[in-house]
Amino acid sequence: MARRSAEETRRHILDVAGDLFYSRGVRAVGMDLVINTAQVANATLYRQFSTKDELVAAYLVDRNTAWWERLNQATSALPGARERILALFDMTVTAMGQPGYRGCATLNVTNEFPDETHPAHRAASAHKREVLHWLREQAGQAGSADPDALADQLLIILDGAQVLAAAMGPEGPSRRMMLLVESLLPGNGNASPETDAARLEAHTR
């Protein structure tokens, strides 16, 4: 078997640690488990990540970087901000329906590491601020009279739905996420109760 480069080794460790952290929780996973699962030497892991805190922060940054890449791919060809916002929530619906879904990794980390000075908590908070900024930009471009308020509402819906999907499954209250988002976005119009019912049925199939 060919030897991995330092970059490939780092990627391998991040992939293994990321799967373990997400599926089991960060605090439940020790460095020994990462070493044994990744099948690397102690010195190899600690050469890449000198502490567990450093590994956790790198895992979160890596995961959130991949999230932005998926979002950019999903929205790059869309004609308007309203469509881009809906694409974000569509992407989240898809994620919530995947086997082993445990909610938002960023929120999970802030729950496990409430200390605001912890590097993983800082990385998580930075990501949420970036998402909120993106939502504000999109809300403004979509014609919202109050982009800040709309972005706040959308982030509450996004994160709340992810928590509920992890706790109760995608067919629980989180299934109403898309209908609620559409009702808040500019251009929704005044739908009739019958139309709302039909849209809810479409989103919950």
Secondary structure, DSSP 8 states (H G I E B T S, - for coil): -----HHHHHHHHHHHHHHHHHHH-STT--HHHHHHHHT--HHHHHHH-SSHHHHHHHHHHHHHHHHHHHHHHHHTT-SSHHHHHHHHHHHHHHHHTSTT--S-HHHHHHHH---TTSHHHHHHHHHHHHHHHHHHHHHHHTT-S-HHHHHHHHHHHHHHHHHHHHHH-TTSGGGGHHHHHHHHSTT-----HHHHHHHHHHHT-
